[in-house]
Amino acid sequence: MKKDKLLVIATTFPRWENDKEATFVKDLCKEQSKDFEVHVLVPHYKNLKLREKVDNLYIHRFVYFFPRYQKLAYGGILPNIKKNRLLIFQAPFLFISMLFNTMKIIKKEKIRIIHAHWFFPQGLIAAICNKYLKTKSVVTIHAGCVTGLSNILVLKRWISDFTVKNTDVIISVSNFGKELLESMVSKKIKEIVKKKTKIIPMGVYTKDFKIKINKNQLKKKYKIKQKTIILFLGRLAEKKGVKYLIKALPLIKNKDYILLIGGDGPLKKELQVLIDKHKLKDKVKFLGYITGKEKINFILLSDILAIPSIITKEGDTEGLPVTIMEGTAAGLPIITTNVGGIKDIIKNNQNGILIQEKNPKQIAEKIDYLINNKKFAQKISRNALMTSKGYDWERIGEKNIKLLKKLI
């Protein structure tokens, strides 16, 4: 039986195997490909093919600027603009090229339904196609996309209202994203947002974390001698709050620990300076970007996962970090902050610990508490494992597919 065609549009997508780009859009596409012929439209990157088939997905890449100067899309649009303000001039070209290529693929492939990741600009593009090409459209909100739209002072309300009115289903990865969108639209559109929005997070492959490891052998392999391993995983960007975790280290009373930082990003040098300032070279180890089996090894090897996310001055924050779902799948006690969509998954003192953002003292206190109270840590671990069952990709994929099929 011939499958219906689905077009997924996004600006974050792995460019190659073990790329540093987040994999959640691709993971969901792979689940959707069980029931649909999935075409994916993403920005071009130097030396990559404009079209290819990868993991049963038909990948289409669009050029939006002079190829050697295309630097807006990958690594996060907002962080890239913050790093280089001139990149904002590439934004209109990216939008126009993506809109043109979306329409082109719809007509050529006879696409019936679009799934746009990020409310803006992809959600707006899908809404335009919904209105003028009569395609069905779904948009998934990841919090940062709504935050970025709020910076467009003149048009933000019109864009929000138009996109909501011309979208069939809105998926938000957290209640926080839904609340952000409600705050953006005009009063008469708020009720439409409530009716159209479904809360469906991204997912993880929980089976990947069910393997058995020999902790002593891995500690020897990675030259770790300390008893307690604290792990941070994520991009080294402001909203991740890593500097507050580093500032907490001198306040930890139990000194037999090491902090492993898995990830890379624009703040790495600043964090290294902070480590030198507090004389923490022996207490912190940068792992660089880790993925696949190596990432799973470090998660299973660790005793505590610390994700001290914050809300930046620009309002940028987490939607719902996949790392937290990975931590629950491994049964790790998690210390994290009550920002963004994190509270959707972590319930304080039940399946994790919620603390105030930007509070090194609280981070240190909770780390010491977990080290000294094994029964409490074990309870948190058991509950985290139970929580993870609801975030398995197979279950999340089924929810997305069910919505798409209803539209067709």
N, C-alpha and C positions, 0 to 999 in steps of 0.2 A: 504494500500500500504506500502510495506516494505521500511524503510528509509535507505539511504546510510550511511555508517559508517565513522565517523570523529574521528581522534585521536588528542587530544590537549596535548602538552607537555609544562611544565612550572616548575619553581622553587618557585614561589610565588602562594599560594592558601590557602584559609581558612582551617584550620585543624579541626575546630569544630565551632558550632554556637557562634557568638559574639567573634570570634578570633580576635587578633590584626592584623593579616595579611590582606593585602589589598584584597578587594573582586572583583576587576574589571575583573579578568580572569574568575572567577566563574560566574559573572553576564553575561558576553558575552557568556559563554558556555550555560547558561540557555536559552538565546535567540537563539543560534544555534541549541539547542535541539528541537526547533519547527519544523525544517526541516531535522535534522540529528539524528542518534543514536550516541551520544557523549560519547567517552571514554577519560578519563583524566589521564595522567601519571604525577605524582609529587613525590618528595622525601618522604621517610618514616619519621615518627616522633614517638618517643617512645609512647608505649601503643595504637597506632592506628592500625586499621586493614589494612592488605595489599590490600584487595579488599572489596569494599562495594558500594552500590547504594545510592546516595544522590541527592535529587531534580531532579530525572530523569537522573542523570549523573552517568556513570559507572566509579568509581574512582579506579585507580591502583596506588599503592605506592611501590617504589623500595628502598631497603636497599643499602646504598652506603659505609657504614663503620660499625664498631662495634656499634650497636644501641644506647647504652648509651652515646656514644661519638659523635654522629652525630649532629654537631652544625653549619654546613656551610650554609645550605639552607635557613632556615626561619629567617626573620628579615633583609634580604638583604645580598647577598654574599659579596659585596664590603665592607659594614660597618662591617660585621662579621670578615672579614680578617684584616681590619684595627684595630679592637678591639683585635684580637688574631692572630698574624702573623702565628702561627703554623697551623692554619686551612687551609692554602694554600696547605698543603700536602694532604688534603682530596679532593681537586679539581679534580685530575686525576681519583680518584675512583668514584666520582660523575659522571663524564663524561662517563667513561667506562660502569658503571652500567646503566646509563640512555640510552645509545646507545644500549646495549644488550637488555634491557627490551622494548625499542621502537620496535626493530626488532622482538622480540618475540610476542608482541601484534599484530603487523602488520600481521604476518603469522597466528597466532591463530584466530584472529577476521576478517581476510581478509579485512583489512583497505585499502581504496582507496585513502585517502587524509589525510595529516598531517597539523595541524596548530600549529606552534611553536611560543611561546611567548618569546621574547628576541633573538636578533640576534646571541648572543654567550652566552653559548654553544649550546642552543637548536636549533638555526638556522642551525648550522653546522651539528648537528645530523640529522635534517630533510633533509638537502642537501645530506648527505651520503645515506640516505634511498631513496631519489629521484633518485640518480645516479645508485645505485646498486640493489634496490628493485623495482624501477620504480613506486613508489608512487608519486602522485601529492603533492606539498608542498607549503605552505604559511608561511611566517615568519612576525611577528609583531615586529617592533623596538620600544622599550622603551629606551630613550636616554642612561641610565646608562649602558646598555649592550654593546654599542659601545665604551663607555668610558673605560669600563673594558678591552675590547679587545685591546685597544691602548696600554695597559701596557705590552702586550706580544710582545716585540720588534722584535724578530726574525721572528715569524710566522704570525704576524697580517695581512700583505698584502695577503699572500697565503690563509689564512683562509677566509678573506673577499672576495677575488676573487672567490674562490671555492664555497662559500656559495651563492653568487649572481648568478653565472653561473648555479648552480643546484637548484635554487628556481624558482617556476613558478610565484609567485606574492609576492612582498614585500609590507607590509603595515607599514607606519610610523604614529605614533600618532601625529606627528607635522612635520612641515617643517625643524625644527632644527635637528631632527633625520635623515632625508634624507640628509641634508647637511653634517652631521657628517660622514655618511656612504660614501658619495662621496669623502670625504677627506681621507678615509682609503684605498680605492681601487686603483688599477693601472689605468693609463690613458685610456687604451682600454676598461676598464670595466665601466667607468663613464657613458657612454651613455646607457649601459644596465641597470644600476641603475635607470636612468631617465625614461626609457621605462617601467620598471617593477614595479616602486613604485607608490602606491596610498596613499593619505593622508586621514586616517580615525582615529579620536581620540577614546578614550574610552568614556563611557557615564555615565549618571545618570538617575535614575527614577524620572523625573520631577514631576510626580503626587504626590510623597511623600512630596513635599514642598508646596502643594496647600491647606493644612489644615489650619484652623483658630485656633489661640491660644489666650489665655488671658495673655498678657504680665505682667500685674500687679500681677496676681496669681502666674505666674512662677517666677517672681522676688522675691516674698515672699517665695516661696518654696525653692529657691536656696540661700536665704538670701543675695540678691543683692539690695543695696540702691542707688547706683550711677545712674545718669541719662543716661550717655552714656556707652554702652557696646561694647568693642572692642574684637573681637574673633580671635584667631589663632587656626587652626586645622591642625594636621600633626604629623609625627614622629619627636621626639626631636633629630634630627641629624643635622650635620653641614650644609648640603646643604639647609636646610629649613630657615637658617638665623634668628632664633628666638632671638639670643642674641642682634642683631641690633634693633629689635623691643623693647626689654627691655631697651636698652640704649636710646631709643627715648622717653621713658615715662617721665623722668624729664624735657624734653624740651617742653612738651605739655602745652600750656598756660591755656586751659580750664581744670581745675583740677577735675571736677565732672565726672570722668570716672573710669572704672575698666577694666583690661585686663584679659580675660578668656583664659587659655591655655589648649586646649583639645588634649591630646596625651601623649605618653610616649616614652622613648628612652634613649640612652647612655649619653646624655648631660644634663639630668635633674638636677643632683647635681651641675654641673657647672652653670646652670641657676639660681638655688636657691642661690648660693654664690653671683652671680651678683645682684640679687634682694636685698639681705641683704646689700651688699656694697652700693647700691644707696638708701637704706631705702625705699623700695617699697612694703613692706609686705602687706600694706593695699590697694595697687593698683593692685595687681596681685593674681589670684586664679588659682591653678592647678586643673584641672578637672580629670586628669588621662585619660586613654583610654576610649573614649565614642563611642557608636555605636547605630544603630537602632533609636528608637523613641527618646531616650535621646539626641542623636546627632542632630536630626532634631529640637528638642525643642530649643537647644542652638543656632542653626543657625537662626531660626525664631525669637528668643528673641533678637538677637544682632543688633546693629546699623551699625557696620563697620566690614568687614572681612579683616584682614591684613595677607598677605602671602609674607614675605620679602625674598624670595629664593635667593640663591647666587650660584656662580660657585666656587667650592673648589679648592685648590692647585692641587689636583689630576685630576681636570677637571670634577668632578662629578657634575651634576646639574639636573634640572627637565626635564622630557619629556613634559608632560602637566598634571599638578596636578588635580586630580579628585575633590579635595576640591574647586578649583576655579569654576568648573562647578556646583558644589552643591551651591556655593554662588550665581551664576547667576540665578539658578533655584528658589532661595528664594528671588531674587531681592535685594540682599545686595550690597551696594556700596563697591567695592573691591579696596584695595591698595596693589599693588604687584610690582614686579621688572621685568625689560625687559631682562630676561634670559631664556635660553632653549626654550621651545615651548609656553611659556606663551603669547607671542605677537600674536600667531595664534588666540587666543580667545579674549584677552583684547585689546581694542583700546583706547589709552589715551584720557581721558576726554569725552569719548563717553559712553562706558559701564563699565568703571573702570578707575583707575588711575595707570599709570606706572611710576616708579621712578628708580633711579640708585640703584644698589645693594650696600650693606654695607654702607648705608647712613642714620644714625639715625635722622639727622637734617631734611631731606626731609620727612621721615616717620611722624615726629611730625608735620611739617608744613601742610601736607596733611590731617592728622587727624583733626587738628584745622580748616582747610578750610571746611571740610565736616560738622563739628559740627556747624559752623557759617553761612553756605550757604545752607539752606534747599532746595531751588529750584534746585540748582545744584545737590544735593544728590538725589532728587526725579527723576531728568532726568536720572542720572546714573542708578538708580534702575529700571526705566521703560525699558531702553535699555538693561540692563542685563537680564531681564525677556524675552525679545524678542530673545536675543542671545541664551538662554538656550534651545529653541525649537529645534535647530539644533543638540543638544547633548543628546536628549532623547534616552534611550537604545533601544527602539523599532525601531527608525530610524537607529541608529548605527548598530544594529543587522541585519536589512534588507540589509544594504550595505555589511556587511561581508558575509552574506548568498548568496547574488547575485554573489560575486566573487568566492565563493566556488563552486557554481552550474555551473558556466561557465567552471571551470576546469574539472568537471565531464562530 
